[in-house]
């Protein structure tokens, strides 16, 4: 096992994988995005990993373009997943299940992860809803209660806030994230419940389909992307200019985006 606490450097990581018999790489998407740049590609070709056989992603959703590019470079897929500090790994791409790039996979066996509406009903396939864990499907305090959650947050007065909400006569832990589930049971991250905005009737999250394309393009080009976003956006009753959206994408993609002022 190698634990690198220094500032991330893709060439140093590739050198470590080349020098030592490390079999599994666990890295955040920001690292993988740098590992598929041209400079990293050349370094990897000249210094192939010594024993690497499994790659996982963690920390935030990983866009499909990076997954595809990494597979071309290494012949290995990235097994992305989803979990929170407050939970166990609740969803993931597991061995034996085909990976759909951009998806966070399927619920971990034994974890009752669902996508629900505001009234606690499970959403139909391809319908956006709240990502939630069914804590108790029966009466409160019954033996059916799900075990894989934290105890709660301690309030200033010392009492415990378990963050459990009762909806539709069931108890749910709401993750605060929005997602969809396709007809085959794969889950797709949309964004934080308070991160989703509306534009011309479309709901857009930071990781909605159009965002990774911009992010990936800026990362692979090595040059600042100048893009124009010609729409005013409203979220929760407040007007948000296109510059706000562009800056948010810019921060995620670590490149500059030029946009008009309203």
Backbone bond lengths (Angstrom), bond angles and torsions (degrees), N, CA, C in turn:
res aa  C-N    CA-C-N  psi(-1)  N-CA   C-N-CA  omega(-1)  CA-C   N-CA-C  phi
1 X - - - 1.459 - - 1.524 109.17 -
2 X 1.323 116.56 135.80 1.464 121.25 177.48 1.519 108.55 -124.86
3 X 1.327 116.89 124.07 1.465 122.70 -179.46 1.528 107.66 -113.75
4 X 1.313 116.77 108.12 1.464 122.15 -176.77 1.520 109.36 -100.23
5 X 1.320 117.77 109.14 1.468 121.61 -176.99 1.527 113.12 -95.68
6 X 1.313 118.78 -1.02 1.458 120.52 -179.06 1.516 111.78 -77.89
7 X 1.340 115.80 176.54 1.462 120.52 175.27 1.524 108.78 -60.27
8 X 1.318 116.30 138.82 1.465 119.71 -173.08 1.521 111.36 -67.22
9 X 1.311 114.90 133.93 1.457 122.51 174.68 1.522 107.20 -136.64
10 X 1.335 118.26 115.10 1.468 119.95 -175.13 1.523 113.80 -60.19
11 X 1.334 117.31 -37.20 1.458 119.41 179.65 1.532 111.57 -67.66
12 X 1.339 116.61 -36.79 1.465 118.74 177.61 1.523 110.76 -65.28
13 X 1.326 116.16 -41.35 1.465 119.32 178.45 1.530 110.69 -61.97
14 X 1.309 116.40 -45.99 1.465 119.62 179.87 1.522 111.11 -63.68
15 X 1.323 116.75 -34.74 1.464 120.60 176.90 1.531 110.77 -64.69
16 X 1.340 116.03 -41.33 1.470 120.65 178.69 1.529 110.37 -63.77
17 X 1.340 116.70 -42.31 1.461 120.63 178.85 1.531 111.35 -66.12
18 X 1.306 115.81 -29.38 1.466 121.04 178.67 1.534 111.30 -76.86
19 X 1.331 116.30 -35.88 1.467 121.42 -173.35 1.520 113.67 -83.91
20 X 1.336 116.99 -36.18 1.458 121.01 -173.64 1.530 111.13 -112.89
21 X 1.340 117.64 154.27 1.474 121.44 -178.30 1.530 112.65 -81.36
22 X 1.321 116.39 57.53 1.470 121.73 179.18 1.522 108.46 -81.85
23 X 1.321 116.43 128.68 1.470 120.55 -175.17 1.521 113.91 -98.52
24 X 1.344 117.53 -26.16 1.464 120.88 -175.99 1.521 110.90 -127.32
25 X 1.323 115.89 131.47 1.464 121.52 176.72 1.519 108.99 -112.06
26 X 1.335 116.19 123.25 1.464 121.75 174.01 1.520 106.78 -117.72
27 X 1.326 116.83 117.90 1.460 120.71 -175.68 1.528 110.29 -145.84
28 X 1.336 117.74 154.16 1.468 120.97 176.70 1.525 110.30 -77.53
29 X 1.310 117.79 159.43 1.468 121.00 179.62 1.525 113.88 -54.86
30 X 1.329 117.76 -33.92 1.468 119.34 178.88 1.525 111.12 -59.93
31 X 1.326 117.52 -33.51 1.463 120.81 177.66 1.519 110.97 -72.75
32 X 1.339 116.72 -45.81 1.459 119.61 -179.90 1.530 111.35 -61.06
33 X 1.331 117.08 -35.03 1.466 119.54 -179.71 1.526 111.70 -64.50
34 X 1.320 116.30 -31.28 1.464 119.47 176.34 1.525 111.59 -80.79
35 X 1.314 115.78 -26.73 1.463 119.53 -179.29 1.525 113.10 -73.29
36 X 1.337 117.36 -16.06 1.470 119.37 179.84 1.528 112.13 -102.09
37 X 1.333 118.36 7.47 1.454 121.19 175.25 1.536 109.79 -71.55
38 X 1.319 115.25 160.58 1.467 120.11 -174.94 1.527 112.80 -56.71
39 X 1.333 117.07 -42.93 1.462 120.52 -179.12 1.525 111.03 -61.65
40 X 1.338 115.81 -41.31 1.467 120.36 179.13 1.529 111.10 -69.19
41 X 1.327 116.36 -36.24 1.466 120.25 178.26 1.529 110.99 -59.46
42 X 1.331 115.37 -45.94 1.465 119.74 -179.17 1.530 110.85 -64.33
43 X 1.338 115.92 -42.44 1.459 120.13 179.94 1.526 110.58 -63.14
44 X 1.329 116.60 -41.90 1.461 121.00 -179.75 1.530 111.29 -64.72
45 X 1.317 116.16 -39.17 1.464 119.86 179.85 1.530 110.89 -63.03
46 X 1.334 116.00 -38.45 1.468 120.56 -179.72 1.528 112.89 -82.54
47 X 1.349 116.07 -20.45 1.469 120.85 -176.74 1.528 109.65 -135.12
48 X 1.312 118.97 71.35 1.465 121.42 -176.93 1.527 111.96 -65.53
49 X 1.345 116.68 151.91 1.468 120.16 178.44 1.527 111.94 -58.49
50 X 1.320 115.62 144.10 1.465 121.06 -176.71 1.518 112.43 -75.66
51 X 1.340 117.16 -40.17 1.470 119.14 -174.81 1.525 113.21 -145.04
52 X 1.323 118.34 8.47 1.465 121.41 -174.70 1.530 111.36 -60.50
53 X 1.339 115.86 130.70 1.465 119.90 -178.94 1.521 113.62 -136.44
54 X 1.350 117.31 -9.49 1.465 119.68 -177.31 1.521 109.89 -147.60
55 X 1.350 116.32 134.86 1.470 121.42 -179.00 1.521 110.06 -128.00
56 X 1.320 116.00 134.98 1.460 121.28 178.18 1.524 109.78 -128.24
57 X 1.332 115.33 153.39 1.455 121.54 177.09 1.512 109.44 -115.30
58 X 1.336 116.24 148.31 1.460 120.20 -179.16 1.515 109.56 -154.75
59 X 1.328 115.44 154.18 1.456 120.44 173.36 1.510 114.38 107.95
60 X 1.318 118.28 -38.73 1.461 123.26 177.67 1.523 107.66 -165.16
61 X 1.326 117.78 165.03 1.465 119.50 -179.66 1.520 111.67 -62.79
62 X 1.317 116.05 144.68 1.457 122.40 179.74 1.519 108.95 -108.98
63 X 1.333 116.18 124.21 1.465 119.29 -175.82 1.523 112.11 -72.28
64 X 1.317 114.27 152.66 1.468 121.58 -171.95 1.523 112.92 -60.64
65 X 1.335 117.53 -35.06 1.449 120.24 -177.66 1.514 113.37 -59.68
66 X 1.331 116.76 -40.74 1.460 121.18 179.76 1.529 110.13 -68.83
67 X 1.319 116.54 -40.43 1.471 120.99 178.90 1.531 109.99 -60.59
68 X 1.329 116.50 -44.77 1.462 120.70 179.88 1.530 110.98 -64.44
69 X 1.333 116.34 -43.03 1.465 120.10 -177.90 1.531 111.38 -66.06
70 X 1.336 116.20 -40.59 1.471 120.31 179.10 1.531 110.60 -64.57
71 X 1.314 116.30 -37.67 1.470 119.33 179.26 1.529 110.70 -66.41
72 X 1.335 116.75 -37.28 1.460 119.83 177.53 1.530 110.41 -64.40
73 X 1.319 116.15 -35.96 1.464 120.93 -176.97 1.521 112.77 -76.55
74 X 1.331 116.92 -36.82 1.468 120.37 -169.72 1.527 114.34 -120.33
75 X 1.348 116.92 -10.87 1.473 122.23 -173.62 1.524 111.24 65.78
76 X 1.361 116.12 21.42 1.464 120.64 177.94 1.519 110.12 -123.59
77 X 1.328 115.60 141.01 1.458 120.92 175.87 1.530 109.35 -87.98
78 X 1.326 115.29 155.95 1.460 120.46 174.66 1.518 108.08 -99.61
79 X 1.318 116.18 122.54 1.459 121.54 -179.52 1.534 108.42 -89.83
80 X 1.318 114.98 98.10 1.466 120.41 -178.56 1.521 109.80 -83.77
81 X 1.330 116.79 156.66 1.461 120.56 -179.41 1.511 111.16 -152.64
82 X 1.320 115.70 -179.58 1.459 121.45 -177.86 1.525 110.30 -141.25
83 X 1.312 115.18 135.88 1.459 121.75 175.34 1.519 108.26 -167.73
84 X 1.294 116.69 173.26 1.459 122.16 177.96 1.520 109.41 -134.15
85 X 1.321 115.70 163.75 1.462 119.80 174.54 1.521 110.10 -56.93
86 X 1.334 115.96 -33.05 1.464 120.76 -176.90 1.531 113.43 -79.85
87 X 1.327 117.37 -8.68 1.468 119.92 -174.78 1.531 111.10 -132.66
88 X 1.315 114.42 174.69 1.458 120.45 167.59 1.526 107.48 -80.20
89 X 1.331 118.11 -178.52 1.455 120.93 171.63 1.522 107.32 -65.55
90 X 1.310 117.16 112.70 1.460 120.13 -172.99 1.517 114.10 -95.67
91 X 1.338 116.62 -19.64 1.460 119.98 -176.96 1.524 108.59 -153.04
92 X 1.335 116.95 144.56 1.452 117.72 -179.47 1.518 113.08 -170.90
93 X 1.320 114.51 168.73 1.463 121.69 171.86 1.524 107.01 -95.18
94 X 1.294 116.67 112.56 1.458 121.65 -173.54 1.523 111.75 -107.67
95 X 1.315 115.95 156.20 1.465 121.55 178.57 1.524 110.14 -55.69
96 X 1.311 116.13 136.20 1.459 120.65 179.74 1.513 113.67 95.02
97 X 1.343 116.32 -10.23 1.462 120.94 178.14 1.516 108.81 -114.49
98 X 1.331 118.84 125.69 1.468 120.48 -179.61 1.528 111.48 -57.37
99 X 1.321 116.39 137.80 1.461 121.61 178.89 1.523 110.10 -84.24
100 X 1.317 115.67 135.38 1.454 120.55 170.73 1.525 106.69 -109.14
101 X 1.334 118.11 106.02 1.462 121.02 -175.07 1.520 113.04 -51.90
102 X 1.327 115.38 128.96 1.455 121.19 -178.62 1.516 113.09 98.55
103 X 1.348 116.52 -17.59 1.462 120.31 178.20 1.524 109.88 -89.41
104 X 1.334 115.48 148.81 1.470 118.55 175.89 1.521 110.98 -89.34
105 X 1.330 116.75 11.21 1.452 120.87 173.01 1.511 114.20 91.62
106 X 1.325 114.60 -147.92 1.458 121.66 -178.66 1.527 109.72 -120.90
107 X 1.338 117.48 158.40 1.468 120.02 -179.60 1.526 112.47 -54.10
108 X 1.312 116.09 140.26 1.451 121.92 175.27 1.530 109.27 -58.90
109 X 1.335 119.01 134.25 1.465 120.04 178.43 1.532 111.37 -50.79
110 X 1.318 115.68 129.04 1.460 120.79 179.92 1.513 114.31 92.04
111 X 1.339 117.69 -7.13 1.467 121.03 -179.97 1.530 109.24 -103.13
112 X 1.327 118.70 118.00 1.469 122.06 -178.70 1.524 112.26 -81.40
113 X 1.334 115.71 65.06 1.466 121.30 179.84 1.524 109.41 -83.82
114 X 1.322 116.10 129.44 1.463 120.80 -176.31 1.531 110.10 -134.35
115 X 1.315 115.10 165.43 1.466 121.59 169.98 1.520 105.89 -116.04
116 X 1.330 115.02 118.89 1.465 119.24 -170.54 1.534 111.56 -124.96
117 X 1.323 113.74 159.94 1.462 120.87 175.17 1.525 108.90 -85.45
118 X 1.317 116.51 177.85 1.462 121.23 -177.73 1.530 112.76 -65.30
119 X 1.338 117.05 -17.59 1.469 119.78 178.65 1.530 112.30 -101.73
120 X 1.337 117.29 10.24 1.457 120.66 174.14 1.507 115.80 87.30
121 X 1.320 117.59 11.07 1.460 120.72 178.28 1.520 109.60 -92.73
122 X 1.336 116.69 142.25 1.453 119.99 179.25 1.523 110.74 -67.67
123 X 1.324 115.62 134.86 1.462 121.24 -178.37 1.527 111.53 -76.59
124 X 1.306 115.14 151.88 1.460 120.82 175.34 1.538 108.97 -71.96
125 X 1.345 117.54 159.88 1.468 119.74 177.65 1.525 112.41 -53.19
126 X 1.333 115.64 142.49 1.467 123.93 178.76 1.525 113.46 65.99
127 X 1.321 116.29 17.00 1.465 120.93 176.06 1.518 109.12 -108.61
128 X 1.328 116.33 125.33 1.463 120.46 -178.00 1.521 111.27 -69.59
129 X 1.320 116.04 141.12 1.451 120.67 177.74 1.516 110.89 -159.22
130 X 1.330 115.76 -172.23 1.462 121.43 179.24 1.527 109.89 -83.13
131 X 1.318 116.02 132.90 1.459 121.69 176.50 1.523 107.45 -80.43
132 X 1.322 116.93 120.39 1.462 120.47 -172.24 1.521 111.56 -144.21
133 X 1.324 114.85 152.88 1.468 121.87 176.27 1.519 108.17 -106.89
134 X 1.327 116.39 127.38 1.463 120.70 177.68 1.522 108.47 -75.17
135 X 1.318 115.95 107.76 1.462 121.03 -177.45 1.519 110.49 -80.08
136 X 1.315 116.04 -41.49 1.457 120.46 -176.99 1.519 109.17 -152.05
137 X 1.318 115.57 117.96 1.456 119.88 -179.90 1.508 113.27 -92.27
138 X 1.340 116.70 -2.88 1.463 120.94 -179.83 1.514 110.44 -117.67
139 X 1.303 116.11 -141.72 1.457 120.63 -179.16 1.519 110.13 -78.18
140 X 1.311 116.29 152.70 1.453 122.06 -177.91 1.529 110.33 -60.55
141 X 1.339 115.31 133.55 1.459 119.89 176.74 1.515 114.07 82.55
142 X 1.348 117.60 7.35 1.463 119.27 -179.64 1.527 110.20 -75.94
143 X 1.324 116.86 170.23 1.462 122.05 -177.01 1.526 112.02 -73.39
144 X 1.344 117.32 -6.25 1.452 121.06 -179.20 1.531 112.10 -79.97
145 X 1.309 118.12 -4.75 1.458 121.49 -173.35 1.529 111.94 -59.51
146 X 1.348 116.02 133.43 1.461 121.87 -178.18 1.526 110.02 -69.92
147 X 1.332 116.29 140.11 1.462 121.30 -171.34 1.527 114.49 -93.54
148 X 1.342 118.91 -18.21 1.460 120.72 -167.08 1.502 116.78 -87.38
149 X 1.324 117.60 40.08 1.464 121.76 179.03 1.524 110.61 -125.83
150 X 1.318 115.16 158.61 1.467 119.29 174.37 1.533 110.13 -69.60
151 X 1.314 116.70 166.26 1.464 119.90 -179.51 1.520 111.69 -72.00
152 X 1.329 117.45 -33.43 1.455 120.12 179.57 1.513 111.93 142.68
153 X 1.331 115.31 179.33 1.457 122.30 176.06 1.524 109.55 -98.13
154 X 1.321 116.34 140.07 1.467 120.29 178.84 1.521 109.44 -85.31
155 X 1.311 115.61 121.37 1.463 120.98 178.27 1.539 110.23 -75.28
156 X 1.332 117.47 163.96 1.478 120.84 178.37 1.527 113.41 -54.21
157 X 1.348 116.91 -31.05 1.461 119.36 -178.64 1.532 112.53 -85.51
158 X 1.356 116.69 2.32 1.453 119.97 177.65 1.520 114.75 94.43
159 X 1.331 117.25 -10.65 1.463 120.09 179.19 1.527 109.60 -77.10
160 X 1.338 116.30 166.29 1.456 121.89 -174.22 1.525 111.38 -106.09
161 X 1.314 115.51 126.20 1.457 121.48 175.19 1.522 108.16 -101.17
162 X 1.327 117.48 106.06 1.467 121.88 -176.27 1.522 113.39 -82.50
163 X 1.310 116.25 -6.91 1.464 121.06 179.74 1.529 112.45 58.43
164 X 1.308 115.60 34.72 1.456 121.31 178.10 1.530 108.60 -101.51
165 X 1.331 115.92 134.83 1.462 120.91 -178.92 1.522 109.99 -122.98
166 X 1.314 115.85 135.58 1.466 120.37 179.27 1.519 109.52 -92.60
167 X 1.335 115.80 119.46 1.459 122.28 179.19 1.519 108.56 -136.93
168 X 1.306 116.93 131.34 1.458 120.15 178.70 1.512 113.46 57.40
169 X 1.331 116.92 37.81 1.472 123.67 178.73 1.530 112.65 65.22
170 X 1.308 116.10 19.70 1.462 121.28 175.90 1.521 109.33 -128.62
171 X 1.321 115.62 156.23 1.460 119.98 179.44 1.519 109.95 -102.31
172 X 1.330 115.29 128.43 1.454 121.33 -176.16 1.523 111.17 -124.61
173 X 1.342 114.83 145.42 1.457 120.04 165.71 1.524 105.82 -100.43
174 X 1.333 116.81 115.53 1.457 121.71 179.95 1.528 109.18 -88.89
175 X 1.322 116.77 122.40 1.464 121.10 -177.01 1.521 112.56 -72.80
176 X 1.337 117.03 -20.78 1.462 120.42 -174.84 1.517 112.00 88.04
177 X 1.347 116.95 4.18 1.460 121.75 179.41 1.519 110.97 -110.18
178 X 1.325 114.81 155.86 1.461 121.65 176.85 1.524 108.83 -112.04
179 X 1.324 116.51 145.98 1.458 120.26 -177.22 1.526 109.83 -158.15
180 X 1.322 114.99 172.41 1.462 121.68 172.10 1.527 107.94 -129.19
181 X 1.317 115.75 163.22 1.466 122.15 176.10 1.518 107.58 -128.55
182 X 1.320 117.80 128.52 1.460 118.43 -179.87 1.527 110.52 -82.51
183 X 1.324 115.76 178.25 1.475 120.17 -174.28 1.530 112.82 -66.44
184 X 1.343 116.44 -17.31 1.457 120.26 179.70 1.521 112.86 -97.11
185 X 1.326 116.40 5.34 1.457 119.65 175.52 1.514 115.89 91.25
186 X 1.333 118.41 5.20 1.467 121.40 176.94 1.531 109.72 -81.87
187 X 1.325 115.39 138.29 1.457 121.30 -179.09 1.537 109.90 -98.32
188 X 1.354 114.96 142.87 1.466 121.32 -177.41 1.531 109.12 -129.88
189 X 1.300 115.64 121.57 1.461 121.46 -177.60 1.529 110.46 -72.92
190 X 1.338 116.46 136.50 1.463 122.22 176.75 1.525 110.84 -105.22
191 X 1.333 116.49 -49.45 1.460 120.67 179.79 1.512 110.26 160.25
192 X 1.314 115.34 176.53 1.457 119.57 173.85 1.520 108.94 -65.06
193 X 1.315 115.99 148.08 1.464 120.02 -178.56 1.517 111.64 -57.73
194 X 1.330 117.27 -30.95 1.466 120.41 179.50 1.525 111.75 -97.89
195 X 1.348 117.56 9.16 1.461 122.48 179.79 1.520 111.98 -106.25
196 X 1.331 117.35 -10.00 1.450 121.39 -175.57 1.521 109.62 -83.80
197 X 1.338 116.84 131.88 1.454 121.42 -178.23 1.523 109.14 -122.82
198 X 1.305 115.88 165.86 1.456 121.43 -179.58 1.524 110.29 -113.22
199 X 1.337 116.67 135.09 1.455 121.51 177.52 1.519 108.41 -140.61
200 X 1.323 116.42 116.96 1.465 122.12 178.27 1.521 111.98 51.32
201 X 1.320 116.58 38.45 1.447 121.03 177.93 1.509 114.92 87.35
202 X 1.344 117.75 -4.09 1.453 121.32 179.19 1.518 110.21 -101.39
203 X 1.331 116.14 138.02 1.460 120.91 175.29 1.519 107.98 -89.41
204 X 1.330 116.56 126.00 1.463 121.18 -174.74 1.515 109.43 -125.37
205 X 1.333 115.67 126.42 1.456 121.08 173.16 1.515 108.79 -106.20
206 X 1.335 115.95 167.96 1.454 119.85 179.28 1.525 110.61 -58.48
207 X 1.351 117.15 -28.41 1.464 120.49 -179.62 1.522 111.56 -112.84
208 X 1.334 116.42 29.99 1.454 119.29 175.14 1.522 109.12 -73.35
209 X 1.339 118.89 167.22 1.465 120.69 -170.47 1.523 115.61 -53.43
210 X 1.356 118.75 -34.43 1.452 117.53 -175.33 1.524 112.21 -77.80
211 X 1.318 117.67 -25.96 1.458 119.87 -173.85 1.529 113.25 -67.03
212 X 1.342 120.44 -47.92 1.457 118.97 179.79 1.524 113.50 -58.33
213 X 1.351 117.58 -29.84 1.458 119.59 179.75 1.528 110.11 -64.18
214 X 1.310 116.26 -42.54 1.454 120.00 177.86 1.515 109.85 -67.15
215 X 1.325 115.30 -46.58 1.459 121.01 -177.53 1.520 110.58 -60.96
216 X 1.327 116.86 -45.56 1.459 121.77 -176.79 1.524 110.10 -67.33
217 X 1.311 116.51 -39.52 1.453 120.02 -179.43 1.522 111.50 -63.14
218 X 1.321 116.46 -40.64 1.458 118.62 -179.69 1.514 110.47 -68.81
219 X 1.334 117.02 -38.09 1.455 120.33 -176.88 1.527 111.90 -68.27
220 X 1.324 117.11 -43.19 1.452 119.99 -174.11 1.523 112.70 -78.29
221 X 1.307 117.07 -27.93 1.456 118.96 -176.45 1.519 111.57 -73.26
222 X 1.333 116.16 -31.05 1.451 119.23 -176.23 1.513 112.00 76.78
223 X 1.342 117.43 3.91 1.460 121.63 179.90 1.514 108.95 -125.39
224 X 1.337 117.03 151.57 1.467 120.02 176.78 1.522 110.08 -60.17
225 X 1.315 116.03 136.93 1.457 120.59 177.60 1.524 108.84 -94.46
226 X 1.336 115.50 127.09 1.453 119.16 176.17 1.512 107.65 -103.88
227 X 1.303 115.59 114.37 1.452 119.91 -174.18 1.519 109.63 -131.91
228 X 1.306 116.20 148.68 1.455 121.00 179.09 1.527 108.86 -113.18
229 X 1.300 116.40 126.83 1.462 121.53 178.99 1.514 107.11 -112.32
230 X 1.312 116.79 104.12 1.458 121.37 -171.39 1.519 111.70 -96.81
231 X 1.299 116.79 67.32 1.466 120.15 177.27 1.509 109.73 -158.62
232 X 1.307 115.75 138.48 1.455 119.79 170.08 1.513 107.45 -88.36
233 X 1.304 116.14 142.84 1.456 121.08 -172.12 1.521 108.96 -123.31
234 X 1.309 116.36 138.44 1.461 120.92 177.63 1.503 109.57 -118.40
235 X 1.325 117.08 136.44 1.457 121.27 178.70 1.514 109.50 -139.54
236 X 1.317 115.84 124.30 1.453 122.04 178.22 1.532 112.11 51.51
237 X 1.354 114.30 42.17 1.448 118.81 173.23 1.519 114.26 82.11
238 X 1.347 118.08 0.47 1.457 119.98 -179.56 1.519 109.28 -111.49
239 X 1.316 117.48 143.22 1.453 121.51 177.38 1.522 109.75 -80.27
240 X 1.335 117.12 130.56 1.454 121.71 178.42 1.520 107.81 -126.05
241 X 1.304 118.06 124.04 1.456 120.65 -177.51 1.514 110.88 -74.42
242 X 1.342 115.22 163.86 1.458 119.88 178.43 1.519 110.54 -63.89
243 X 1.339 117.45 -26.55 1.463 120.00 178.79 1.518 110.70 -63.12
244 X 1.332 116.49 -35.97 1.460 120.44 179.03 1.524 109.64 -61.70
245 X 1.340 115.87 -45.75 1.460 120.43 179.37 1.523 110.28 -63.56
246 X 1.339 116.00 -43.59 1.459 119.25 -178.90 1.516 111.58 -62.87
247 X 1.324 116.89 -39.42 1.452 119.28 179.71 1.525 110.58 -66.23
248 X 1.340 116.48 -37.60 1.461 118.80 179.78 1.515 109.81 -65.04
249 X 1.328 117.41 -43.80 1.454 120.46 177.68 1.520 109.27 -63.75
250 X 1.325 115.88 -39.03 1.457 120.29 -179.86 1.512 111.12 -59.96
251 X 1.331 117.00 -43.39 1.453 119.92 -179.93 1.524 110.43 -64.75
252 X 1.342 116.90 -38.54 1.457 119.42 -179.16 1.524 110.50 -70.43
253 X 1.341 116.97 -40.31 1.439 120.66 -176.39 1.521 113.57 -88.50
254 X 1.343 117.31 -6.04 1.462 122.36 178.57 1.529 112.07 57.52
255 X 1.317 116.26 34.74 1.453 121.34 175.19 1.523 107.77 -137.95
256 X 1.323 116.80 163.89 1.459 119.75 -178.76 1.518 110.04 -90.99
257 X 1.310 115.82 140.25 1.459 121.69 177.59 1.532 107.59 -126.71
258 X 1.313 116.59 127.69 1.458 120.53 -179.46 1.529 108.70 -94.28
259 X 1.306 116.14 134.46 1.456 118.93 -178.95 1.518 108.67 -142.54
260 X 1.337 117.14 160.38 1.457 120.77 -179.14 1.515 111.32 -76.60
261 X 1.303 117.53 155.14 1.454 122.29 174.66 1.537 108.42 -95.74
262 X 1.309 116.25 146.19 1.460 120.43 178.63 1.520 108.63 -103.09
